Amino acid sequence: YEAGRKWGVRVNTISAGPLGSRAAKAIGFIDSMIAYSFENAPLGNKPLYAQEVGNVAAFLCSPMASAVTGTCVYVDNGLHAMGLAGDSAALNEAMEEEKAKKEAKEAVKA
């Protein structure tokens, strides 16, 4: 509120879905997250590209979005609207992989 009233600044955020970027690969389970998105997002039949996120950022910075403020724009093929599917095969596989990795690390420490 204050940023807009005092300085005319618009504040928005972008929530991107799972992207197969180099940075994301560093967290280790991004491929599982992408598989989960493919399985559960309404538009999951296509991958998400950084260009799509960039397009939204460009729009928000443009005069076309001059009345947009205080919002979060989801760029995730609709995944945010679906909630967490606890019975997802992709989610179960990811959880099992992470459990196996953790057990392997613990075995090495012992």
Residue frames as qw, qx, qy, qz and C-alpha x, y, z in Angstrom:
[[0.000, 0.886, 0.463, 0.000, 0.00, 0.00, 0.00],
 [0.301, -0.831, 0.069, 0.462, 2.66, 2.48, 1.09],
 [0.460, -0.187, 0.555, 0.668, 4.93, 1.82, -1.90],
 [0.247, 0.550, 0.655, 0.456, 2.10, 2.60, -4.26],
 [0.122, -0.923, -0.364, 0.038, 0.74, 5.63, -2.44],
 [0.370, -0.803, 0.142, 0.446, 4.04, 7.31, -1.62],
 [0.250, -0.515, 0.589, 0.571, 6.21, 6.40, -4.59],
 [0.685, 0.480, -0.145, -0.529, 3.90, 4.99, -7.27],
 [0.054, 0.396, -0.910, -0.110, 5.65, 1.62, -7.13],
 [0.876, -0.012, -0.176, -0.449, 3.79, -1.51, -8.19],
 [0.224, -0.436, 0.856, -0.163, 4.69, -4.71, -6.33],
 [0.906, 0.142, -0.102, -0.386, 3.91, -8.08, -7.89],
 [0.417, -0.443, 0.791, 0.069, 5.40, -11.56, -7.76],
 [0.719, 0.317, -0.487, -0.382, 5.72, -14.43, -10.20],
 [0.666, -0.304, 0.657, -0.181, 5.40, -17.99, -8.97],
 [0.503, 0.460, -0.628, -0.375, 6.97, -20.24, -11.57],
 [0.972, -0.100, 0.089, -0.194, 6.34, -23.95, -11.77],
 [0.742, -0.381, 0.459, 0.307, 9.12, -26.51, -12.05],
 [0.513, 0.804, -0.262, -0.149, 11.67, -25.57, -14.71],
 [0.956, -0.040, 0.085, 0.277, 14.45, -27.89, -15.81],
 [0.226, 0.922, -0.255, 0.182, 17.14, -25.20, -15.53],
 [0.606, 0.329, -0.574, 0.442, 20.76, -25.69, -14.49],
 [0.165, -0.408, 0.489, -0.753, 20.05, -23.99, -11.17],
 [0.811, -0.195, 0.078, -0.546, 17.06, -26.25, -10.53],
 [0.852, 0.187, -0.487, 0.049, 19.16, -29.34, -11.25],
 [0.210, 0.443, -0.638, 0.594, 21.23, -28.42, -8.18],
 [0.573, -0.319, 0.377, -0.654, 18.33, -29.24, -5.84],
 [0.158, -0.242, 0.957, -0.022, 18.46, -32.81, -7.02],
 [0.312, 0.326, 0.884, -0.122, 14.81, -33.76, -7.47],
 [0.297, 0.442, -0.086, -0.842, 13.66, -31.29, -10.13],
 [0.272, 0.090, -0.816, -0.502, 13.06, -34.09, -12.63],
 [0.109, -0.355, -0.908, 0.197, 10.59, -35.65, -10.19],
 [0.129, 0.529, 0.350, -0.762, 8.89, -32.29, -9.74],
 [0.288, 0.330, -0.459, -0.773, 8.59, -31.88, -13.50],
 [0.228, -0.109, -0.940, -0.228, 7.14, -35.39, -13.81],
 [0.004, -0.465, -0.735, 0.493, 4.64, -34.55, -11.06],
 [0.215, 0.491, 0.013, -0.844, 3.66, -31.39, -12.93],
 [0.271, 0.153, -0.735, -0.603, 3.19, -33.30, -16.19],
 [0.196, -0.244, -0.950, 0.012, 0.95, -35.77, -14.39],
 [0.133, -0.575, -0.690, 0.418, -1.16, -33.30, -12.42],
 [0.025, 0.409, -0.006, -0.912, -1.24, -29.83, -14.06],
 [0.588, 0.603, 0.409, -0.350, -4.20, -28.98, -16.32],
 [0.555, 0.788, -0.227, -0.141, -1.76, -27.98, -19.07],
 [0.597, -0.554, 0.572, 0.101, 0.74, -30.66, -18.08],
 [0.868, 0.348, 0.325, 0.140, 1.00, -32.02, -21.60],
 [0.527, 0.731, -0.101, 0.421, 3.75, -29.47, -22.31],
 [0.642, -0.199, -0.320, 0.667, 6.94, -28.49, -20.49],
 [0.135, -0.965, -0.164, 0.153, 7.30, -25.11, -18.84],
 [0.668, 0.368, 0.009, 0.647, 9.94, -22.84, -20.33],
 [0.374, -0.437, -0.216, 0.789, 11.83, -19.94, -18.76],
 [0.069, 0.172, 0.390, 0.902, 10.73, -17.82, -21.72],
 [0.329, -0.619, -0.625, -0.344, 7.12, -18.11, -20.52],
 [0.492, -0.648, -0.367, 0.450, 8.10, -16.80, -17.09],
 [0.343, -0.192, 0.148, 0.907, 10.11, -14.03, -18.73],
 [0.043, -0.442, -0.554, -0.704, 7.13, -13.05, -20.85],
 [0.411, -0.752, -0.515, -0.020, 5.05, -12.55, -17.71],
 [0.494, -0.509, -0.121, 0.694, 7.83, -10.48, -16.14],
 [0.216, 0.084, 0.358, 0.905, 8.03, -8.32, -19.27],
 [0.210, -0.630, -0.589, -0.460, 4.26, -7.83, -19.19],
 [0.488, -0.724, -0.414, 0.258, 4.30, -6.82, -15.51],
 [0.431, -0.402, 0.052, 0.806, 7.04, -4.26, -16.21],
 [0.187, 0.290, 0.523, 0.779, 5.22, -2.84, -19.21],
 [0.253, 0.000, 0.104, -0.962, 2.65, -0.05, -19.40],
 [0.560, -0.181, -0.636, -0.498, 0.06, -2.73, -20.25],
 [0.600, -0.371, -0.679, 0.205, 0.15, -3.79, -16.58],
 [0.101, 0.400, -0.229, 0.882, 0.02, -0.25, -15.16],
 [0.591, -0.431, 0.053, -0.680, -3.03, -1.09, -13.03],
 [0.898, -0.134, -0.418, 0.008, -1.73, -4.44, -11.80],
 [0.091, 0.564, -0.600, 0.560, -0.29, -4.43, -8.28],
 [0.485, -0.321, 0.602, -0.547, -0.29, -6.58, -5.18],
 [0.927, 0.143, 0.037, -0.346, -0.76, -9.84, -7.02],
 [0.429, -0.382, 0.792, 0.209, 1.02, -13.12, -7.63],
 [0.715, 0.456, -0.268, -0.457, 0.96, -14.43, -11.19],
 [0.741, -0.213, 0.637, 0.020, 1.33, -18.20, -11.43],
 [0.547, 0.589, -0.488, -0.341, 3.22, -19.48, -14.45],
 [0.318, -0.324, 0.878, -0.154, 2.99, -23.21, -13.84],
 [0.302, -0.030, -0.828, -0.472, 0.65, -24.74, -16.43],
 [0.627, -0.413, -0.227, -0.620, -2.14, -24.48, -13.82],
 [0.591, -0.017, -0.755, 0.284, -0.47, -26.73, -11.24],
 [0.006, 0.126, -0.507, 0.853, -1.10, -24.29, -8.36],
 [0.585, -0.116, -0.045, -0.802, -4.85, -24.68, -8.79],
 [0.757, 0.000, -0.611, -0.232, -4.77, -28.45, -8.37],
 [0.686, -0.599, 0.305, -0.278, -3.48, -28.83, -4.82],
 [0.048, -0.506, 0.861, 0.008, -1.22, -31.70, -3.84],
 [0.871, 0.060, -0.308, -0.378, -2.21, -35.07, -5.23],
 [0.490, -0.547, 0.646, -0.210, -1.15, -37.43, -2.47],
 [0.855, 0.089, 0.509, -0.046, -1.88, -40.44, -4.64],
 [0.501, 0.792, -0.279, -0.208, 0.32, -39.24, -7.52],
 [0.966, 0.058, 0.033, 0.250, 2.65, -41.92, -8.87],
 [0.490, 0.641, -0.186, 0.560, 5.23, -39.24, -9.67],
 [0.330, -0.753, 0.293, -0.488, 5.09, -37.91, -6.10],
 [0.918, -0.341, 0.184, -0.086, 5.42, -41.38, -4.61],
 [0.864, 0.314, -0.061, 0.389, 8.42, -42.13, -6.84],
 [0.208, 0.742, -0.253, 0.584, 10.11, -38.87, -5.84],
 [0.591, -0.659, 0.275, -0.376, 9.55, -39.58, -2.16],
 [0.982, -0.116, 0.116, 0.097, 10.98, -43.09, -2.51],
 [0.680, 0.524, -0.142, 0.492, 14.03, -41.75, -4.38],
 [0.076, -0.767, 0.299, -0.562, 14.69, -39.14, -1.70],
 [0.813, -0.488, 0.223, -0.226, 14.27, -41.76, 1.05],
 [0.957, 0.123, 0.016, 0.263, 16.76, -44.07, -0.69],
 [0.431, 0.666, -0.221, 0.567, 19.28, -41.24, -1.09],
 [0.393, -0.731, 0.292, -0.476, 18.96, -40.32, 2.58],
 [0.937, -0.293, 0.180, -0.057, 19.44, -43.94, 3.66],
 [0.837, 0.369, -0.084, 0.395, 22.49, -44.26, 1.39],
 [0.132, 0.754, -0.289, 0.574, 24.05, -41.13, 2.94],
 [0.646, -0.607, 0.291, -0.361, 23.41, -42.44, 6.42],
 [0.992, -0.025, 0.061, 0.112, 24.98, -45.79, 5.52],
 [0.615, 0.561, -0.209, 0.513, 28.12, -44.04, 4.28],
 [0.196, -0.751, 0.316, -0.546, 28.37, -42.07, 7.55],
 [0.848, -0.433, 0.192, -0.240, 28.11, -45.25, 9.64]]
